[in-house]
Amino acid sequence: MRPNPADRRRWVVGLAARVGVLMLASGAQARETERSVRAVATGLGLPETEVVVSYSTVMVSNIDSDPAPVGEGTSGTRPEGTVAADVTTAIQAVRVWQPDYHRLAAAAALVRNVHEGRTDLAAAQAGLDRAVAIASPYPRWLRFAAPALLSYGVTIMFGGRLLDALTTLGIGLAIQPALERIERSELSAFFQTLTGVAATTLFVVLLVKIGIPIHGGLVLTGSLLRFLPGAALVAGMHDFLDGALTSGVTRLAEVFLYGAAVAGAASVVLSFGAGIGVRLRITTAGQEVWPAGVIVATGTFAVTCYALRLAVPWRVVVTVAILGAVVVVLGRGMTPLTAGMGQQLRTLVAALTVGVLGQTLAHRARQPAALWLVPTILPLLPAPSTLLPLLAETEAARQALQGQALATAFSIGVGVGCGSILLETSARSWPRLIHPRHPQGRTRTAP
């Protein structure tokens, strides 16, 4: 039996809100989520739907455009001939944020199918249930090892010796079971980060104390990289620049909070290390001079592992790796364009490149831009200024490093955000350049 119009409207509004919650929780940006929710409502017959998306809430509201008039003798209080507005609103909160780009890609595919009329309401509800329950495309052992392999690649990229990289890999594998157990607990993400950073730093301190011949500062940098909030930085700055101020400010506050957790936990454990005669400082200046090819290869490997950790669909991983290699080349000053630039300017140029190329690839593949934008900024994150401010020995050094930290974060966030938004704007003016074409010659556009 077909539902009556009022019931159907409630189901559509509720479905659209659930889609928005799934996308936000999986790592989508606020504006992207808002457009997707509106596309779902429009595709299911409710074009006049209002959507409000914040960091933790999705609100969808629809006013019936053709309600019955309130006539004489009705129980309504309006004068005869006026219209009784029938308003349907759904408000849902995001309870858990866990970047999962395989789930995000599934949600985006559902939005496209609904928007283009290939999926009706019943099929959309079933598709959403499948997207919520979808499993990672990668085996458990690979998901387990990816963060440690990521740290291994970064350590080599920044001049670490093979023993340094193997030590970083070993630390990552050793703490991973405990981190997975903590992630399944009710402990908040802040305390999860705090615990993971403290355990990692303690491992490095103890290994240096017992005399393992490693570059402790570089091993520490590589090991802590996995805890940096790269996804929140990209999403927050993109939302902020795109006009979603509430969501953008909240996400950037989250970046600051997690950064403080990383630096604070490391500072406490390093103070303990100094008390037992182990003095370490985070650095990205290793002792090994690797050929440029090795640096690019290990940087690309690290980006690929980061993509696997985020469950980026395997069809996308190849282009993510290629874009990651471009970022390494630009960020390390391996081209005539960036060779004479300072570190901050190289970071900005590389981030702009990520924004433009990542958004281009996203438009052509009709996938969320985060699949490319987040993994490929990895080579830019380990700059010492993103980690060091709370570890400085003097107040003057701390203030100087805080300024560097803000400049680095600003360069990454603004570069990626501006590049992405400029490309989105260009797509409206030159759609044939950005979007692939159907065989019939019509340009495809995503919602």
C-alpha positions as CSV (number, residue, x, y, z in Angstrom):
1,M,0.0,0.0,0.0
2,R,1.3,3.4,-1.0
3,P,1.9,5.8,2.0
4,N,-0.2,8.9,2.1
5,P,1.6,12.2,1.3
6,A,2.1,13.2,4.9
7,D,3.7,9.9,5.9
8,R,5.9,9.9,2.8
9,R,7.1,13.4,3.5
10,R,8.1,12.4,7.1
11,W,9.9,9.4,5.7
12,V,11.8,11.4,3.2
13,V,12.8,14.1,5.7
14,G,13.9,11.4,8.2
15,L,15.9,9.6,5.5
16,A,17.6,12.9,4.4
17,A,18.6,13.7,8.0
18,R,20.1,10.2,8.5
19,V,22.1,10.6,5.3
20,G,23.5,13.8,6.6
21,V,24.5,12.3,10.0
22,L,26.2,9.4,8.2
23,M,28.2,11.8,6.0
24,L,29.3,14.1,8.8
25,A,30.3,11.2,11.1
26,S,32.3,9.6,8.3
27,G,34.4,12.7,7.6
28,A,32.4,15.0,5.2
29,Q,32.5,18.7,5.3
30,A,29.5,20.7,6.4
31,R,28.7,22.4,3.1
32,E,29.1,19.1,1.2
33,T,26.8,17.4,3.6
34,E,24.2,20.2,3.3
35,R,24.2,19.9,-0.5
36,S,23.9,16.1,-0.3
37,V,21.0,16.2,2.1
38,R,19.2,18.8,-0.1
39,A,19.9,16.6,-3.1
40,V,18.3,13.6,-1.4
41,A,15.2,15.6,-0.5
42,T,14.9,17.0,-4.0
43,G,15.4,13.6,-5.7
44,L,12.6,12.2,-3.6
45,G,10.1,14.9,-4.4
46,L,10.6,17.6,-1.8
47,P,12.5,20.4,-3.6
48,E,11.5,23.1,-1.1
49,T,13.4,21.6,1.8
50,E,15.5,23.6,4.2
51,V,18.7,22.1,5.5
52,V,20.9,23.3,8.4
53,V,24.1,21.4,9.1
54,S,26.5,22.2,12.0
55,Y,29.4,20.2,13.5
56,S,27.2,17.9,15.5
57,T,23.6,18.4,14.2
58,V,21.6,17.9,11.0
59,M,18.2,19.6,10.8
60,V,15.9,19.0,7.8
61,S,12.6,20.8,7.5
62,N,9.9,20.8,4.8
63,I,6.8,22.9,4.5
64,D,4.0,21.4,2.4
65,S,3.7,23.7,-0.6
66,D,0.0,22.7,-1.2
67,P,-1.8,22.2,2.1
68,A,-5.6,22.3,2.4
69,P,-7.2,25.6,3.2
70,V,-8.9,26.0,6.6
71,G,-12.5,26.5,5.8
72,E,-15.6,27.6,7.8
73,G,-16.6,25.1,10.5
74,T,-13.1,23.6,11.0
75,S,-11.5,23.3,14.3
76,G,-8.6,25.6,13.3
77,T,-8.2,29.0,14.7
78,R,-7.3,30.7,11.4
79,P,-9.8,32.8,9.4
80,E,-11.6,31.2,6.6
81,G,-9.5,30.8,3.4
82,T,-6.1,30.9,5.0
83,V,-3.6,28.1,4.6
84,A,-2.7,25.6,7.3
85,A,1.0,25.0,6.9
86,D,2.1,21.4,7.3
87,V,5.6,21.4,8.6
88,T,7.8,18.3,8.8
89,T,11.1,18.6,10.6
90,A,13.8,16.1,11.6
91,I,16.7,16.9,13.9
92,Q,19.5,14.3,14.4
93,A,22.7,14.6,16.4
94,V,26.1,13.2,15.4
95,R,27.3,11.1,18.4
96,V,30.5,9.6,17.1
97,W,33.0,11.0,14.6
98,Q,35.2,8.4,12.9
99,P,36.6,9.2,9.4
100,D,35.7,6.2,7.2
101,Y,35.9,7.2,3.6
102,H,34.6,3.9,2.3
103,R,31.4,4.5,4.1
104,L,31.4,8.2,3.0
105,A,31.8,7.1,-0.6
106,A,28.9,4.7,-0.3
107,A,26.8,7.5,1.1
108,A,27.8,9.8,-1.7
109,A,26.9,7.1,-4.3
110,L,23.4,6.8,-2.7
111,V,23.0,10.5,-2.8
112,R,23.8,10.5,-6.6
113,N,21.4,7.7,-7.3
114,V,18.6,9.4,-5.5
115,H,19.3,12.8,-7.0
116,E,19.4,11.4,-10.5
117,G,16.1,9.5,-10.1
118,R,17.6,6.0,-10.1
119,T,16.5,5.1,-6.6
120,D,13.1,5.4,-5.0
121,L,12.3,5.9,-1.3
122,A,12.2,2.2,-0.3
123,A,15.4,1.4,-2.2
124,A,17.1,4.5,-0.7
125,Q,16.2,3.4,2.8
126,A,17.6,-0.1,2.2
127,G,20.7,1.5,0.6
128,L,21.3,3.7,3.6
129,D,21.1,0.8,5.9
130,R,23.7,-1.0,3.8
131,A,26.0,2.1,3.8
132,V,25.8,2.4,7.6
133,A,26.8,-1.3,8.0
134,I,29.3,-1.5,5.2
135,A,32.6,-3.1,6.2
136,S,36.1,-1.9,5.3
137,P,37.4,-3.0,1.9
138,Y,40.7,-4.1,3.4
139,P,41.6,-7.1,5.5
140,R,42.0,-6.7,9.2
141,W,45.8,-7.3,9.2
142,L,46.3,-4.4,6.8
143,R,44.1,-2.0,8.8
144,F,46.1,-3.1,11.9
145,A,49.5,-2.5,10.3
146,A,48.7,0.7,8.3
147,P,49.4,3.3,11.0
148,A,52.7,1.7,11.9
149,L,53.7,1.4,8.2
150,L,52.8,5.0,7.8
151,S,55.2,6.0,10.5
152,Y,57.9,3.8,9.0
153,G,57.6,5.6,5.6
154,V,57.7,9.0,7.2
155,T,60.8,8.3,9.2
156,I,62.7,7.3,6.1
157,M,61.4,10.3,4.2
158,F,62.8,12.6,6.9
159,G,66.3,11.2,6.8
160,G,66.0,8.3,9.3
161,R,68.2,5.3,9.1
162,L,66.8,1.9,8.5
163,L,67.1,1.1,12.2
164,D,65.2,4.2,13.1
165,A,62.4,3.3,10.7
166,L,62.2,-0.3,11.9
167,T,62.1,1.0,15.5
168,T,59.2,3.3,14.6
169,L,57.4,0.4,12.9
170,G,57.9,-1.8,16.0
171,I,56.5,0.8,18.3
172,G,53.5,1.3,16.1
173,L,52.7,-2.4,16.0
174,A,53.3,-2.8,19.7
175,I,50.9,-0.1,20.8
176,Q,48.2,-0.9,18.2
177,P,46.3,-3.6,20.2
178,A,46.0,-1.3,23.1
179,L,44.8,1.6,20.9
180,E,42.2,-0.6,19.2
181,R,40.9,-1.6,22.6
182,I,40.7,2.0,23.8
183,E,38.9,3.0,20.6
184,R,36.2,0.5,21.4
185,S,35.7,1.9,24.8
186,E,33.6,4.9,25.9
187,L,36.7,7.0,26.4
188,S,36.5,10.3,24.5
189,A,38.7,10.9,21.5
190,F,40.7,13.5,23.4
191,F,41.7,11.0,26.1
192,Q,42.3,8.3,23.5
193,T,44.8,10.6,21.9
194,L,46.3,11.5,25.2
195,T,46.8,7.9,26.2
196,G,48.2,6.9,22.8
197,V,50.7,9.7,22.7
198,A,51.9,9.1,26.3
199,A,52.4,5.3,25.6
200,T,54.3,6.0,22.3
201,T,56.6,8.6,23.9
202,L,57.3,6.4,26.8
203,F,58.4,3.6,24.4
204,V,60.8,5.9,22.7
205,V,62.3,7.2,26.0
206,L,62.8,3.7,27.3
207,L,64.4,2.4,24.1
208,V,66.9,5.3,24.2
209,K,67.5,4.7,27.9
210,I,68.5,1.1,27.4
211,G,71.0,2.1,24.7
212,I,69.3,1.2,21.4
213,P,71.3,3.2,18.8
214,I,68.5,5.2,17.3
215,H,67.8,8.9,16.5
216,G,65.3,9.3,19.3
217,G,63.9,12.7,18.2
218,L,63.2,11.5,14.7
219,V,61.7,8.2,15.9
220,L,59.4,10.2,18.2
221,T,58.3,12.4,15.3
222,G,57.5,9.5,13.1
223,S,55.6,7.7,15.9
224,L,53.5,10.7,16.9
225,L,52.5,11.6,13.3
226,R,49.5,9.2,13.4
227,F,47.9,11.2,16.2
228,L,47.9,14.6,14.4
229,P,44.3,15.8,13.4
230,G,44.8,16.2,9.7
231,A,41.2,15.3,8.8
232,A,39.8,17.9,11.3
233,L,42.3,20.6,10.0
234,V,41.3,20.1,6.4
235,A,37.5,19.9,7.1
236,G,37.6,22.8,9.6
237,M,39.4,25.3,7.4
238,H,37.4,24.3,4.3
239,D,34.1,24.9,6.2
240,F,35.4,28.2,7.6
241,L,36.5,29.5,4.2
242,D,33.3,28.2,2.6
243,G,31.1,30.2,5.0
244,A,30.0,27.4,7.4
245,L,31.4,29.4,10.3
246,T,29.9,27.4,13.2
247,S,31.1,24.1,11.9
248,G,34.5,25.5,10.8
249,V,35.2,27.2,14.2
250,T,34.2,24.1,16.1
251,R,36.4,21.8,14.0
252,L,39.4,24.2,14.3
253,A,38.9,24.2,18.0
254,E,39.0,20.5,17.9
255,V,42.3,20.7,16.0
256,F,43.7,22.9,18.7
257,L,42.5,20.6,21.4
258,Y,44.0,17.5,19.9
259,G,47.2,19.3,19.1
260,A,47.4,20.3,22.8
261,A,46.7,16.6,23.8
262,V,49.6,15.5,21.6
263,A,52.1,18.1,22.8
264,G,50.9,18.0,26.4
265,A,51.2,14.2,26.8
266,A,54.5,14.1,25.0
267,S,55.8,17.0,27.2
268,V,54.9,15.2,30.4
269,V,56.6,11.9,29.4
270,L,59.7,13.7,28.0
271,S,60.0,15.5,31.4
272,F,60.1,12.1,33.0
273,G,62.7,11.1,30.4
274,A,64.8,14.1,31.3
275,G,64.6,13.0,34.9
276,I,66.2,9.6,34.1
277,G,68.9,11.1,31.8
278,V,67.1,10.9,28.4
279,R,66.7,14.3,26.7
280,L,64.7,14.2,23.5
281,R,63.5,16.8,21.1
282,I,61.1,16.3,18.2
283,T,62.9,16.8,14.9
284,T,62.5,16.1,11.2
285,A,66.3,16.3,10.5
286,G,67.6,12.8,10.2
287,Q,71.2,11.6,9.8
288,E,70.8,9.7,6.6
289,V,71.0,11.4,3.2
290,W,68.7,9.4,1.0
291,P,68.4,9.9,-2.8
292,A,65.5,11.9,-4.0
293,G,63.8,8.8,-5.4
294,V,63.8,7.1,-2.0
295,I,62.3,10.2,-0.3
296,V,59.5,10.4,-2.9
297,A,58.9,6.6,-2.8
298,T,58.7,6.5,1.0
299,G,56.5,9.6,1.2
300,T,54.2,8.1,-1.4
301,F,54.1,4.8,0.6
302,A,53.2,6.8,3.8
303,V,50.4,8.6,2.0
304,T,49.1,5.3,0.7
305,C,49.1,3.7,4.2
306,Y,47.3,6.8,5.5
307,A,44.6,6.3,2.8
308,L,44.3,2.6,3.8
309,R,43.9,3.6,7.4
310,L,41.1,6.0,6.4
311,A,39.4,3.2,4.4
312,V,39.7,5.1,1.1
313,P,38.2,2.9,-1.6
314,W,40.8,1.0,-3.5
315,R,39.9,2.5,-6.9
316,V,40.9,5.9,-5.5
317,V,44.1,4.9,-3.7
318,V,46.2,4.9,-6.9
319,T,45.4,8.6,-7.6
320,V,45.8,9.5,-4.0
321,A,49.3,8.0,-4.1
322,I,50.2,9.9,-7.2
323,L,49.0,13.2,-5.7
324,G,50.9,12.3,-2.5
325,A,54.1,12.0,-4.6
326,V,53.5,15.4,-6.1
327,V,53.1,16.9,-2.6
328,V,56.4,15.3,-1.4
329,V,58.2,16.8,-4.5
330,L,56.8,20.3,-3.9
331,G,57.0,20.2,-0.1
332,R,60.6,19.1,-0.1
333,G,61.7,21.7,-2.7
334,M,62.7,19.2,-5.4
335,T,61.5,21.3,-8.3
336,P,62.8,24.6,-9.6
337,L,59.5,26.2,-8.6
338,T,59.9,25.4,-4.9
339,A,63.7,24.9,-4.5
340,G,64.3,28.5,-3.5
341,M,61.3,28.9,-1.2
342,G,61.2,28.8,2.5
343,Q,59.4,26.0,4.3
344,Q,56.2,27.9,5.0
345,L,55.8,29.0,1.3
346,R,56.6,25.5,0.1
347,T,53.9,24.1,2.4
348,L,51.4,26.7,1.1
349,V,52.2,25.9,-2.6
350,A,51.9,22.1,-1.9
351,A,48.6,22.6,0.0
352,L,47.2,24.7,-2.9
353,T,48.1,22.0,-5.3
354,V,46.4,19.4,-3.1
355,G,43.2,21.5,-3.1
356,V,43.1,22.1,-6.8
357,L,44.1,18.7,-8.0
358,G,42.2,16.8,-5.3
359,Q,39.0,18.7,-6.0
360,T,39.5,18.1,-9.8
361,L,39.9,14.4,-9.2
362,A,36.8,14.4,-6.9
363,H,34.7,16.1,-9.5
364,R,35.7,13.7,-12.3
365,A,35.3,10.6,-10.1
366,R,32.1,12.0,-8.6
367,Q,33.3,11.3,-5.1
368,P,33.7,13.4,-1.9
369,A,36.8,15.6,-2.1
370,A,38.0,14.4,1.4
371,L,39.1,11.1,-0.2
372,W,42.0,13.0,-1.8
373,L,42.4,16.1,0.3
374,V,43.0,14.5,3.7
375,P,45.5,11.6,3.0
376,T,47.7,13.7,0.7
377,I,48.5,16.4,3.3
378,L,50.4,13.8,5.4
379,P,53.9,14.8,4.2
380,L,53.2,18.4,5.2
381,L,52.2,17.6,8.8
382,P,55.5,16.5,10.4
383,A,57.0,19.9,10.3
384,P,58.5,20.4,13.8
385,S,56.4,23.6,14.3
386,T,53.2,21.5,14.4
387,L,54.4,19.6,17.4
388,L,57.0,21.5,19.3
389,P,55.4,24.6,21.0
390,L,54.6,22.9,24.4
391,L,58.0,21.2,24.3
392,A,60.2,24.2,24.2
393,E,62.6,24.8,27.1
394,T,62.1,28.6,27.4
395,E,59.2,30.9,27.2
396,A,60.7,32.9,24.3
397,A,61.3,29.7,22.3
398,R,57.7,28.5,23.1
399,Q,56.2,31.8,21.8
400,A,58.3,31.6,18.6
401,L,57.3,28.0,18.0
402,Q,53.6,28.7,18.6
403,G,53.8,31.3,15.9
404,Q,55.4,28.8,13.6
405,A,52.7,26.2,14.5
406,L,49.9,28.6,13.6
407,A,51.7,29.5,10.4
408,T,52.1,25.9,9.4
409,A,48.5,25.0,10.2
410,F,47.3,28.1,8.4
411,S,49.4,27.3,5.3
412,I,48.0,23.7,5.1
413,G,44.4,24.5,5.9
414,V,44.1,27.7,3.8
415,G,46.0,26.2,0.9
416,V,43.9,23.1,0.7
417,G,40.7,25.0,1.4
418,C,41.3,27.8,-1.1
419,G,42.4,25.4,-3.8
420,S,39.4,23.3,-3.3
421,I,36.9,26.2,-3.2
422,L,38.4,27.9,-6.2
423,L,38.1,24.7,-8.2
424,E,34.5,24.3,-7.1
425,T,33.8,27.8,-8.3
426,S,35.6,27.1,-11.6
427,A,33.5,24.0,-12.1
428,R,30.4,26.1,-12.5
429,S,32.1,28.3,-15.2
430,W,33.9,25.5,-17.1
431,P,32.0,22.3,-16.4
432,R,33.4,20.6,-19.5
433,L,36.9,20.9,-18.2
434,I,36.1,19.6,-14.8
435,H,33.4,17.0,-15.3
436,P,33.6,13.8,-17.4
437,R,31.0,13.4,-20.1
438,H,28.4,10.8,-20.8
439,P,28.7,8.9,-24.1
440,Q,25.8,10.9,-25.4
441,G,27.8,14.1,-25.0
442,R,26.0,15.5,-21.9
443,T,28.2,16.7,-19.1
444,R,27.6,14.9,-15.7
445,T,27.3,17.1,-12.7
446,A,27.3,15.9,-9.1
447,P,24.8,17.2,-6.5
